[in-house]
Amino acid sequence: MADDAELRHRITELVDEEHRLERAHVGKALDEEEQSRLRQINVDLDRCWDLLRQRDARRAAGLDPDEASTRAESVVENYRQ
């Protein structure tokens, strides 16, 4: 289980990778592999942010944040709908 600092570090790594991909292709399309990686980065970011929010909510409620768990992609990706 990741703690808050590890989650924030992972989020920073993912955002940096996302920005590198986008900057490398200004004015030109990403290839299929890069598009797939960008989609996976976005899913991973959603899952990290969700876990961090769960931890914050548990802490605010006086519960153990370490009992929060990473939710499935199908769960976090359907929040938007």
PDB file of N, CA, C and O in Angstrom, chain B, residues numbered from 101:
ATOM      1  N   MET B 101       0.852  -1.179   0.000  1.00  0.00           N
ATOM      2  CA  MET B 101       0.000   0.000   0.000  1.00  0.00           C
ATOM      3  C   MET B 101       0.889   1.231   0.000  1.00  0.00           C
ATOM      4  O   MET B 101       1.847   1.309   0.770  1.00  0.00           O
ATOM      5  N   ALA B 102       0.583   2.176  -0.844  1.00  0.00           N
ATOM      6  CA  ALA B 102       1.355   3.417  -0.933  1.00  0.00           C
ATOM      7  C   ALA B 102       0.862   4.421   0.104  1.00  0.00           C
ATOM      8  O   ALA B 102      -0.330   4.498   0.403  1.00  0.00           O
ATOM      9  N   ASP B 103       1.805   5.188   0.644  1.00  0.00           N
ATOM     10  CA  ASP B 103       1.396   6.271   1.527  1.00  0.00           C
ATOM     11  C   ASP B 103       1.196   7.536   0.689  1.00  0.00           C
ATOM     12  O   ASP B 103       1.415   7.526  -0.522  1.00  0.00           O
ATOM     13  N   ASP B 104       0.781   8.619   1.341  1.00  0.00           N
ATOM     14  CA  ASP B 104       0.470   9.848   0.609  1.00  0.00           C
ATOM     15  C   ASP B 104       1.665  10.362  -0.181  1.00  0.00           C
ATOM     16  O   ASP B 104       1.514  10.765  -1.334  1.00  0.00           O
ATOM     17  N   ALA B 105       2.840  10.354   0.417  1.00  0.00           N
ATOM     18  CA  ALA B 105       4.035  10.857  -0.260  1.00  0.00           C
ATOM     19  C   ALA B 105       4.352  10.025  -1.503  1.00  0.00           C
ATOM     20  O   ALA B 105       4.707  10.570  -2.549  1.00  0.00           O
ATOM     21  N   GLU B 106       4.222   8.709  -1.380  1.00  0.00           N
ATOM     22  CA  GLU B 106       4.476   7.834  -2.534  1.00  0.00           C
ATOM     23  C   GLU B 106       3.452   8.085  -3.634  1.00  0.00           C
ATOM     24  O   GLU B 106       3.801   8.111  -4.814  1.00  0.00           O
ATOM     25  N   LEU B 107       2.201   8.268  -3.258  1.00  0.00           N
ATOM     26  CA  LEU B 107       1.167   8.550  -4.250  1.00  0.00           C
ATOM     27  C   LEU B 107       1.437   9.873  -4.959  1.00  0.00           C
ATOM     28  O   LEU B 107       1.334   9.953  -6.183  1.00  0.00           O
ATOM     29  N   ARG B 108       1.777  10.895  -4.210  1.00  0.00           N
ATOM     30  CA  ARG B 108       2.070  12.207  -4.818  1.00  0.00           C
ATOM     31  C   ARG B 108       3.289  12.115  -5.736  1.00  0.00           C
ATOM     32  O   ARG B 108       3.318  12.744  -6.795  1.00  0.00           O
ATOM     33  N   HIS B 109       4.289  11.340  -5.338  1.00  0.00           N
ATOM     34  CA  HIS B 109       5.466  11.150  -6.185  1.00  0.00           C
ATOM     35  C   HIS B 109       5.082  10.446  -7.490  1.00  0.00           C
ATOM     36  O   HIS B 109       5.521  10.841  -8.570  1.00  0.00           O
ATOM     37  N   ARG B 110       4.265   9.409  -7.379  1.00  0.00           N
ATOM     38  CA  ARG B 110       3.820   8.670  -8.574  1.00  0.00           C
ATOM     39  C   ARG B 110       2.998   9.577  -9.490  1.00  0.00           C
ATOM     40  O   ARG B 110       3.153   9.531 -10.711  1.00  0.00           O
ATOM     41  N   ILE B 111       2.138  10.389  -8.915  1.00  0.00           N
ATOM     42  CA  ILE B 111       1.343  11.328  -9.709  1.00  0.00           C
ATOM     43  C   ILE B 111       2.271  12.273 -10.469  1.00  0.00           C
ATOM     44  O   ILE B 111       2.061  12.529 -11.654  1.00  0.00           O
ATOM     45  N   THR B 112       3.286  12.787  -9.800  1.00  0.00           N
ATOM     46  CA  THR B 112       4.244  13.694 -10.445  1.00  0.00           C
ATOM     47  C   THR B 112       4.964  12.996 -11.591  1.00  0.00           C
ATOM     48  O   THR B 112       5.142  13.578 -12.661  1.00  0.00           O
ATOM     49  N   GLU B 113       5.379  11.752 -11.373  1.00  0.00           N
ATOM     50  CA  GLU B 113       6.044  10.992 -12.439  1.00  0.00           C
ATOM     51  C   GLU B 113       5.132  10.821 -13.647  1.00  0.00           C
ATOM     52  O   GLU B 113       5.563  11.006 -14.786  1.00  0.00           O
ATOM     53  N   LEU B 114       3.872  10.469 -13.401  1.00  0.00           N
ATOM     54  CA  LEU B 114       2.933  10.256 -14.492  1.00  0.00           C
ATOM     55  C   LEU B 114       2.658  11.550 -15.251  1.00  0.00           C
ATOM     56  O   LEU B 114       2.613  11.551 -16.481  1.00  0.00           O
ATOM     57  N   VAL B 115       2.475  12.642 -14.529  1.00  0.00           N
ATOM     58  CA  VAL B 115       2.228  13.935 -15.170  1.00  0.00           C
ATOM     59  C   VAL B 115       3.438  14.345 -16.006  1.00  0.00           C
ATOM     60  O   VAL B 115       3.283  14.840 -17.122  1.00  0.00           O
ATOM     61  N   ASP B 116       4.638  14.140 -15.470  1.00  0.00           N
ATOM     62  CA  ASP B 116       5.854  14.457 -16.227  1.00  0.00           C
ATOM     63  C   ASP B 116       5.928  13.644 -17.510  1.00  0.00           C
ATOM     64  O   ASP B 116       6.271  14.178 -18.565  1.00  0.00           O
ATOM     65  N   GLU B 117       5.609  12.358 -17.430  1.00  0.00           N
ATOM     66  CA  GLU B 117       5.626  11.512 -18.623  1.00  0.00           C
ATOM     67  C   GLU B 117       4.578  11.969 -19.636  1.00  0.00           C
ATOM     68  O   GLU B 117       4.841  12.019 -20.837  1.00  0.00           O
ATOM     69  N   GLU B 118       3.403  12.297 -19.141  1.00  0.00           N
ATOM     70  CA  GLU B 118       2.333  12.800 -20.006  1.00  0.00           C
ATOM     71  C   GLU B 118       2.798  14.062 -20.737  1.00  0.00           C
ATOM     72  O   GLU B 118       2.600  14.186 -21.945  1.00  0.00           O
ATOM     73  N   HIS B 119       3.403  14.983 -20.022  1.00  0.00           N
ATOM     74  CA  HIS B 119       3.869  16.234 -20.624  1.00  0.00           C
ATOM     75  C   HIS B 119       4.987  15.982 -21.632  1.00  0.00           C
ATOM     76  O   HIS B 119       5.026  16.628 -22.680  1.00  0.00           O
ATOM     77  N   ARG B 120       5.892  15.059 -21.335  1.00  0.00           N
ATOM     78  CA  ARG B 120       6.966  14.729 -22.288  1.00  0.00           C
ATOM     79  C   ARG B 120       6.386  14.196 -23.589  1.00  0.00           C
ATOM     80  O   ARG B 120       6.816  14.580 -24.676  1.00  0.00           O
ATOM     81  N   LEU B 121       5.412  13.312 -23.469  1.00  0.00           N
ATOM     82  CA  LEU B 121       4.773  12.765 -24.667  1.00  0.00           C
ATOM     83  C   LEU B 121       4.109  13.866 -25.482  1.00  0.00           C
ATOM     84  O   LEU B 121       4.253  13.921 -26.703  1.00  0.00           O
ATOM     85  N   GLU B 122       3.385  14.734 -24.800  1.00  0.00           N
ATOM     86  CA  GLU B 122       2.677  15.813 -25.496  1.00  0.00           C
ATOM     87  C   GLU B 122       3.652  16.806 -26.127  1.00  0.00           C
ATOM     88  O   GLU B 122       3.448  17.225 -27.267  1.00  0.00           O
ATOM     89  N   ARG B 123       4.704  17.189 -25.409  1.00  0.00           N
ATOM     90  CA  ARG B 123       5.682  18.152 -25.943  1.00  0.00           C
ATOM     91  C   ARG B 123       6.445  17.583 -27.132  1.00  0.00           C
ATOM     92  O   ARG B 123       6.787  18.318 -28.059  1.00  0.00           O
ATOM     93  N   ALA B 124       6.708  16.310 -27.113  1.00  0.00           N
ATOM     94  CA  ALA B 124       7.460  15.674 -28.189  1.00  0.00           C
ATOM     95  C   ALA B 124       6.668  15.616 -29.492  1.00  0.00           C
ATOM     96  O   ALA B 124       7.232  15.348 -30.553  1.00  0.00           O
ATOM     97  N   HIS B 125       5.378  15.865 -29.411  1.00  0.00           N
ATOM     98  CA  HIS B 125       4.539  15.709 -30.599  1.00  0.00           C
ATOM     99  C   HIS B 125       3.720  16.956 -30.911  1.00  0.00           C
ATOM    100  O   HIS B 125       2.650  16.868 -31.514  1.00  0.00           O
ATOM    101  N   VAL B 126       4.218  18.103 -30.503  1.00  0.00           N
ATOM    102  CA  VAL B 126       3.504  19.340 -30.814  1.00  0.00           C
ATOM    103  C   VAL B 126       3.409  19.460 -32.333  1.00  0.00           C
ATOM    104  O   VAL B 126       4.420  19.426 -33.034  1.00  0.00           O
ATOM    105  N   GLY B 127       2.191  19.600 -32.826  1.00  0.00           N
ATOM    106  CA  GLY B 127       1.972  19.750 -34.258  1.00  0.00           C
ATOM    107  C   GLY B 127       1.921  18.454 -35.036  1.00  0.00           C
ATOM    108  O   GLY B 127       1.710  18.473 -36.249  1.00  0.00           O
ATOM    109  N   LYS B 128       2.110  17.330 -34.367  1.00  0.00           N
ATOM    110  CA  LYS B 128       2.006  16.042 -35.059  1.00  0.00           C
ATOM    111  C   LYS B 128       1.328  15.030 -34.137  1.00  0.00           C
ATOM    112  O   LYS B 128       1.403  15.118 -32.911  1.00  0.00           O
ATOM    113  N   ALA B 129       0.677  14.087 -34.762  1.00  0.00           N
ATOM    114  CA  ALA B 129      -0.113  13.113 -34.009  1.00  0.00           C
ATOM    115  C   ALA B 129       0.777  12.078 -33.323  1.00  0.00           C
ATOM    116  O   ALA B 129       1.862  11.748 -33.801  1.00  0.00           O
ATOM    117  N   LEU B 130       0.290  11.580 -32.200  1.00  0.00           N
ATOM    118  CA  LEU B 130       0.941  10.465 -31.524  1.00  0.00           C
ATOM    119  C   LEU B 130       0.685   9.197 -32.332  1.00  0.00           C
ATOM    120  O   LEU B 130      -0.380   9.042 -32.930  1.00  0.00           O
ATOM    121  N   ASP B 131       1.658   8.295 -32.350  1.00  0.00           N
ATOM    122  CA  ASP B 131       1.406   7.021 -33.013  1.00  0.00           C
ATOM    123  C   ASP B 131       0.520   6.158 -32.101  1.00  0.00           C
ATOM    124  O   ASP B 131       0.215   6.541 -30.971  1.00  0.00           O
ATOM    125  N   GLU B 132       0.124   5.018 -32.598  1.00  0.00           N
ATOM    126  CA  GLU B 132      -0.815   4.166 -31.865  1.00  0.00           C
ATOM    127  C   GLU B 132      -0.273   3.744 -30.490  1.00  0.00           C
ATOM    128  O   GLU B 132      -1.007   3.740 -29.502  1.00  0.00           O
ATOM    129  N   GLU B 133       0.997   3.395 -30.440  1.00  0.00           N
ATOM    130  CA  GLU B 133       1.613   2.978 -29.176  1.00  0.00           C
ATOM    131  C   GLU B 133       1.631   4.144 -28.172  1.00  0.00           C
ATOM    132  O   GLU B 133       1.360   3.951 -26.986  1.00  0.00           O
ATOM    133  N   GLU B 134       1.948   5.335 -28.650  1.00  0.00           N
ATOM    134  CA  GLU B 134       1.982   6.506 -27.772  1.00  0.00           C
ATOM    135  C   GLU B 134       0.578   6.891 -27.295  1.00  0.00           C
ATOM    136  O   GLU B 134       0.395   7.289 -26.144  1.00  0.00           O
ATOM    137  N   GLN B 135      -0.398   6.771 -28.174  1.00  0.00           N
ATOM    138  CA  GLN B 135      -1.790   7.033 -27.776  1.00  0.00           C
ATOM    139  C   GLN B 135      -2.227   6.058 -26.703  1.00  0.00           C
ATOM    140  O   GLN B 135      -2.899   6.439 -25.745  1.00  0.00           O
ATOM    141  N   SER B 136      -1.848   4.801 -26.862  1.00  0.00           N
ATOM    142  CA  SER B 136      -2.171   3.780 -25.872  1.00  0.00           C
ATOM    143  C   SER B 136      -1.508   4.105 -24.538  1.00  0.00           C
ATOM    144  O   SER B 136      -2.137   3.994 -23.486  1.00  0.00           O
ATOM    145  N   ARG B 137      -0.242   4.505 -24.581  1.00  0.00           N
ATOM    146  CA  ARG B 137       0.469   4.865 -23.347  1.00  0.00           C
ATOM    147  C   ARG B 137      -0.177   6.075 -22.683  1.00  0.00           C
ATOM    148  O   ARG B 137      -0.312   6.106 -21.459  1.00  0.00           O
ATOM    149  N   LEU B 138      -0.575   7.065 -23.463  1.00  0.00           N
ATOM    150  CA  LEU B 138      -1.218   8.255 -22.915  1.00  0.00           C
ATOM    151  C   LEU B 138      -2.539   7.883 -22.239  1.00  0.00           C
ATOM    152  O   LEU B 138      -2.859   8.407 -21.172  1.00  0.00           O
ATOM    153  N   ARG B 139      -3.301   6.987 -22.854  1.00  0.00           N
ATOM    154  CA  ARG B 139      -4.546   6.520 -22.233  1.00  0.00           C
ATOM    155  C   ARG B 139      -4.257   5.825 -20.905  1.00  0.00           C
ATOM    156  O   ARG B 139      -4.964   6.041 -19.920  1.00  0.00           O
ATOM    157  N   GLN B 140      -3.210   4.985 -20.879  1.00  0.00           N
ATOM    158  CA  GLN B 140      -2.852   4.270 -19.648  1.00  0.00           C
ATOM    159  C   GLN B 140      -2.372   5.235 -18.567  1.00  0.00           C
ATOM    160  O   GLN B 140      -2.683   5.055 -17.389  1.00  0.00           O
ATOM    161  N   ILE B 141      -1.627   6.242 -18.959  1.00  0.00           N
ATOM    162  CA  ILE B 141      -1.191   7.261 -18.001  1.00  0.00           C
ATOM    163  C   ILE B 141      -2.413   7.920 -17.366  1.00  0.00           C
ATOM    164  O   ILE B 141      -2.457   8.117 -16.151  1.00  0.00           O
ATOM    165  N   ASN B 142      -3.400   8.258 -18.184  1.00  0.00           N
ATOM    166  CA  ASN B 142      -4.604   8.905 -17.655  1.00  0.00           C
ATOM    167  C   ASN B 142      -5.368   8.004 -16.699  1.00  0.00           C
ATOM    168  O   ASN B 142      -5.887   8.474 -15.687  1.00  0.00           O
ATOM    169  N   VAL B 143      -5.442   6.735 -17.002  1.00  0.00           N
ATOM    170  CA  VAL B 143      -6.095   5.775 -16.103  1.00  0.00           C
ATOM    171  C   VAL B 143      -5.313   5.677 -14.800  1.00  0.00           C
ATOM    172  O   VAL B 143      -5.893   5.711 -13.715  1.00  0.00           O
ATOM    173  N   ASP B 144      -4.000   5.556 -14.914  1.00  0.00           N
ATOM    174  CA  ASP B 144      -3.160   5.454 -13.716  1.00  0.00           C
ATOM    175  C   ASP B 144      -3.285   6.709 -12.851  1.00  0.00           C
ATOM    176  O   ASP B 144      -3.342   6.616 -11.625  1.00  0.00           O
ATOM    177  N   LEU B 145      -3.328   7.881 -13.488  1.00  0.00           N
ATOM    178  CA  LEU B 145      -3.521   9.125 -12.739  1.00  0.00           C
ATOM    179  C   LEU B 145      -4.861   9.128 -12.013  1.00  0.00           C
ATOM    180  O   LEU B 145      -4.934   9.493 -10.839  1.00  0.00           O
ATOM    181  N   ASP B 146      -5.916   8.722 -12.708  1.00  0.00           N
ATOM    182  CA  ASP B 146      -7.244   8.676 -12.071  1.00  0.00           C
ATOM    183  C   ASP B 146      -7.236   7.747 -10.865  1.00  0.00           C
ATOM    184  O   ASP B 146      -7.822   8.061  -9.829  1.00  0.00           O
ATOM    185  N   ARG B 147      -6.574   6.607 -10.999  1.00  0.00           N
ATOM    186  CA  ARG B 147      -6.535   5.651  -9.892  1.00  0.00           C
ATOM    187  C   ARG B 147      -5.724   6.192  -8.721  1.00  0.00           C
ATOM    188  O   ARG B 147      -6.106   6.001  -7.566  1.00  0.00           O
ATOM    189  N   CYS B 148      -4.614   6.862  -9.001  1.00  0.00           N
ATOM    190  CA  CYS B 148      -3.806   7.456  -7.922  1.00  0.00           C
ATOM    191  C   CYS B 148      -4.575   8.557  -7.207  1.00  0.00           C
ATOM    192  O   CYS B 148      -4.605   8.600  -5.977  1.00  0.00           O
ATOM    193  N   TRP B 149      -5.198   9.452  -7.979  1.00  0.00           N
ATOM    194  CA  TRP B 149      -5.973  10.541  -7.358  1.00  0.00           C
ATOM    195  C   TRP B 149      -7.125   9.985  -6.536  1.00  0.00           C
ATOM    196  O   TRP B 149      -7.417  10.491  -5.453  1.00  0.00           O
ATOM    197  N   ASP B 150      -7.783   8.947  -7.044  1.00  0.00           N
ATOM    198  CA  ASP B 150      -8.892   8.335  -6.317  1.00  0.00           C
ATOM    199  C   ASP B 150      -8.408   7.769  -4.989  1.00  0.00           C
ATOM    200  O   ASP B 150      -9.056   7.961  -3.960  1.00  0.00           O
ATOM    201  N   LEU B 151      -7.278   7.075  -5.003  1.00  0.00           N
ATOM    202  CA  LEU B 151      -6.740   6.486  -3.775  1.00  0.00           C
ATOM    203  C   LEU B 151      -6.341   7.590  -2.788  1.00  0.00           C
ATOM    204  O   LEU B 151      -6.583   7.467  -1.587  1.00  0.00           O
ATOM    205  N   LEU B 152      -5.740   8.650  -3.286  1.00  0.00           N
ATOM    206  CA  LEU B 152      -5.365   9.757  -2.416  1.00  0.00           C
ATOM    207  C   LEU B 152      -6.602  10.398  -1.784  1.00  0.00           C
ATOM    208  O   LEU B 152      -6.594  10.731  -0.599  1.00  0.00           O
ATOM    209  N   ARG B 153      -7.664  10.571  -2.577  1.00  0.00           N
ATOM    210  CA  ARG B 153      -8.916  11.128  -2.034  1.00  0.00           C
ATOM    211  C   ARG B 153      -9.540  10.195  -0.996  1.00  0.00           C
ATOM    212  O   ARG B 153     -10.055  10.650   0.026  1.00  0.00           O
ATOM    213  N   GLN B 154      -9.492   8.900  -1.261  1.00  0.00           N
ATOM    214  CA  GLN B 154     -10.007   7.937  -0.274  1.00  0.00           C
ATOM    215  C   GLN B 154      -9.237   8.044   1.033  1.00  0.00           C
ATOM    216  O   GLN B 154      -9.829   8.039   2.112  1.00  0.00           O
ATOM    217  N   ARG B 155      -7.921   8.141   0.932  1.00  0.00           N
ATOM    218  CA  ARG B 155      -7.089   8.250   2.127  1.00  0.00           C
ATOM    219  C   ARG B 155      -7.430   9.519   2.900  1.00  0.00           C
ATOM    220  O   ARG B 155      -7.558   9.488   4.124  1.00  0.00           O
ATOM    221  N   ASP B 156      -7.576  10.639   2.184  1.00  0.00           N
ATOM    222  CA  ASP B 156      -7.939  11.910   2.830  1.00  0.00           C
ATOM    223  C   ASP B 156      -9.302  11.805   3.518  1.00  0.00           C
ATOM    224  O   ASP B 156      -9.472  12.278   4.642  1.00  0.00           O
ATOM    225  N   ALA B 157     -10.268  11.186   2.842  1.00  0.00           N
ATOM    226  CA  ALA B 157     -11.614  11.052   3.407  1.00  0.00           C
ATOM    227  C   ALA B 157     -11.599  10.165   4.651  1.00  0.00           C
ATOM    228  O   ALA B 157     -12.249  10.477   5.649  1.00  0.00           O
ATOM    229  N   ARG B 158     -10.866   9.074   4.591  1.00  0.00           N
ATOM    230  CA  ARG B 158     -10.778   8.179   5.750  1.00  0.00           C
ATOM    231  C   ARG B 158     -10.126   8.908   6.921  1.00  0.00           C
ATOM    232  O   ARG B 158     -10.581   8.790   8.059  1.00  0.00           O
ATOM    233  N   ARG B 159      -9.069   9.656   6.648  1.00  0.00           N
ATOM    234  CA  ARG B 159      -8.376  10.395   7.696  1.00  0.00           C
ATOM    235  C   ARG B 159      -9.318  11.424   8.321  1.00  0.00           C
ATOM    236  O   ARG B 159      -9.371  11.559   9.544  1.00  0.00           O
ATOM    237  N   ALA B 160     -10.063  12.149   7.479  1.00  0.00           N
ATOM    238  CA  ALA B 160     -11.000  13.170   7.957  1.00  0.00           C
ATOM    239  C   ALA B 160     -12.118  12.564   8.799  1.00  0.00           C
ATOM    240  O   ALA B 160     -12.661  13.220   9.687  1.00  0.00           O
ATOM    241  N   ALA B 161     -12.458  11.311   8.515  1.00  0.00           N
ATOM    242  CA  ALA B 161     -13.515  10.624   9.257  1.00  0.00           C
ATOM    243  C   ALA B 161     -12.973   9.908  10.495  1.00  0.00           C
ATOM    244  O   ALA B 161     -13.722   9.223  11.193  1.00  0.00           O
ATOM    245  N   GLY B 162     -11.690  10.062  10.766  1.00  0.00           N
ATOM    246  CA  GLY B 162     -11.094   9.412  11.931  1.00  0.00           C
ATOM    247  C   GLY B 162     -10.797   7.944  11.708  1.00  0.00           C
ATOM    248  O   GLY B 162     -10.616   7.195  12.668  1.00  0.00           O
ATOM    249  N   LEU B 163     -10.743   7.521  10.449  1.00  0.00           N
ATOM    250  CA  LEU B 163     -10.452   6.123  10.113  1.00  0.00           C
ATOM    251  C   LEU B 163      -9.019   5.981   9.629  1.00  0.00           C
ATOM    252  O   LEU B 163      -8.352   6.973   9.337  1.00  0.00           O
ATOM    253  N   ASP B 164      -8.561   4.772   9.548  1.00  0.00           N
ATOM    254  CA  ASP B 164      -7.199   4.486   9.116  1.00  0.00           C
ATOM    255  C   ASP B 164      -7.078   4.669   7.601  1.00  0.00           C
ATOM    256  O   ASP B 164      -7.719   3.941   6.844  1.00  0.00           O
ATOM    257  N   PRO B 165      -6.263   5.632   7.148  1.00  0.00           N
ATOM    258  CA  PRO B 165      -6.111   5.834   5.710  1.00  0.00           C
ATOM    259  C   PRO B 165      -5.461   4.644   5.005  1.00  0.00           C
ATOM    260  O   PRO B 165      -5.638   4.465   3.800  1.00  0.00           O
ATOM    261  N   ASP B 166      -4.717   3.839   5.743  1.00  0.00           N
ATOM    262  CA  ASP B 166      -4.070   2.676   5.144  1.00  0.00           C
ATOM    263  C   ASP B 166      -5.064   1.576   4.758  1.00  0.00           C
ATOM    264  O   ASP B 166      -4.693   0.613   4.087  1.00  0.00           O
ATOM    265  N   GLU B 167      -6.307   1.714   5.172  1.00  0.00           N
ATOM    266  CA  GLU B 167      -7.326   0.744   4.775  1.00  0.00           C
ATOM    267  C   GLU B 167      -7.989   1.105   3.451  1.00  0.00           C
ATOM    268  O   GLU B 167      -8.825   0.353   2.951  1.00  0.00           O
ATOM    269  N   ALA B 168      -7.626   2.244   2.883  1.00  0.00           N
ATOM    270  CA  ALA B 168      -8.120   2.600   1.547  1.00  0.00           C
ATOM    271  C   ALA B 168      -7.482   1.653   0.540  1.00  0.00           C
ATOM    272  O   ALA B 168      -6.373   1.162   0.755  1.00  0.00           O
ATOM    273  N   SER B 169      -8.182   1.401  -0.551  1.00  0.00           N
ATOM    274  CA  SER B 169      -7.632   0.481  -1.545  1.00  0.00           C
ATOM    275  C   SER B 169      -7.794   1.047  -2.952  1.00  0.00           C
ATOM    276  O   SER B 169      -8.703   1.824  -3.245  1.00  0.00           O
ATOM    277  N   THR B 170      -6.878   0.625  -3.796  1.00  0.00           N
ATOM    278  CA  THR B 170      -6.913   1.042  -5.191  1.00  0.00           C
ATOM    279  C   THR B 170      -8.121   0.398  -5.856  1.00  0.00           C
ATOM    280  O   THR B 170      -8.318  -0.816  -5.793  1.00  0.00           O
ATOM    281  N   ARG B 171      -8.917   1.238  -6.490  1.00  0.00           N
ATOM    282  CA  ARG B 171     -10.111   0.712  -7.169  1.00  0.00           C
ATOM    283  C   ARG B 171      -9.768   0.312  -8.600  1.00  0.00           C
ATOM    284  O   ARG B 171      -8.798   0.791  -9.187  1.00  0.00           O
ATOM    285  N   ALA B 172     -10.581  -0.566  -9.133  1.00  0.00           N
ATOM    286  CA  ALA B 172     -10.388  -1.054 -10.495  1.00  0.00           C
ATOM    287  C   ALA B 172     -10.553   0.077 -11.510  1.00  0.00           C
ATOM    288  O   ALA B 172     -11.270   1.051 -11.280  1.00  0.00           O
ATOM    289  N   GLU B 173      -9.875  -0.086 -12.624  1.00  0.00           N
ATOM    290  CA  GLU B 173      -9.989   0.880 -13.719  1.00  0.00           C
ATOM    291  C   GLU B 173     -11.449   1.095 -14.101  1.00  0.00           C
ATOM    292  O   GLU B 173     -11.869   2.228 -14.335  1.00  0.00           O
ATOM    293  N   SER B 174     -12.220   0.021 -14.164  1.00  0.00           N
ATOM    294  CA  SER B 174     -13.625   0.130 -14.570  1.00  0.00           C
ATOM    295  C   SER B 174     -14.430   0.993 -13.611  1.00  0.00           C
ATOM    296  O   SER B 174     -15.427   1.594 -14.011  1.00  0.00           O
ATOM    297  N   VAL B 175     -14.018   1.062 -12.362  1.00  0.00           N
ATOM    298  CA  VAL B 175     -14.708   1.883 -11.374  1.00  0.00           C
ATOM    299  C   VAL B 175     -14.335   3.350 -11.538  1.00  0.00           C
ATOM    300  O   VAL B 175     -15.207   4.204 -11.697  1.00  0.00           O
ATOM    301  N   VAL B 176     -13.033   3.641 -11.497  1.00  0.00           N
ATOM    302  CA  VAL B 176     -12.621   5.057 -11.526  1.00  0.00           C
ATOM    303  C   VAL B 176     -12.889   5.693 -12.880  1.00  0.00           C
ATOM    304  O   VAL B 176     -13.129   6.898 -12.943  1.00  0.00           O
ATOM    305  N   GLU B 177     -12.858   4.943 -13.945  1.00  0.00           N
ATOM    306  CA  GLU B 177     -13.107   5.525 -15.262  1.00  0.00           C
ATOM    307  C   GLU B 177     -14.588   5.773 -15.514  1.00  0.00           C
ATOM    308  O   GLU B 177     -14.935   6.498 -16.446  1.00  0.00           O
ATOM    309  N   ASN B 178     -15.460   5.195 -14.714  1.00  0.00           N
ATOM    310  CA  ASN B 178     -16.895   5.417 -14.896  1.00  0.00           C
ATOM    311  C   ASN B 178     -17.446   6.505 -13.980  1.00  0.00           C
ATOM    312  O   ASN B 178     -18.647   6.775 -14.005  1.00  0.00           O
ATOM    313  N   TYR B 179     -16.592   7.135 -13.172  1.00  0.00           N
ATOM    314  CA  TYR B 179     -17.038   8.236 -12.333  1.00  0.00           C
ATOM    315  C   TYR B 179     -17.518   9.400 -13.175  1.00  0.00           C
ATOM    316  O   TYR B 179     -18.420  10.133 -12.769  1.00  0.00           O
ATOM    317  N   ARG B 180     -16.934   9.571 -14.320  1.00  0.00           N
ATOM    318  CA  ARG B 180     -17.213  10.729 -15.175  1.00  0.00           C
ATOM    319  C   ARG B 180     -18.566  10.651 -15.864  1.00  0.00           C
ATOM    320  O   ARG B 180     -19.072  11.664 -16.346  1.00  0.00           O
ATOM    321  N   GLN B 181     -19.142   9.499 -15.916  1.00  0.00           N
ATOM    322  CA  GLN B 181     -20.374   9.337 -16.684  1.00  0.00           C
ATOM    323  C   GLN B 181     -21.596   9.655 -15.871  1.00  0.00           C
ATOM    324  O   GLN B 181     -22.715   9.566 -16.376  1.00  0.00           O
TER     325      GLN B 181
END
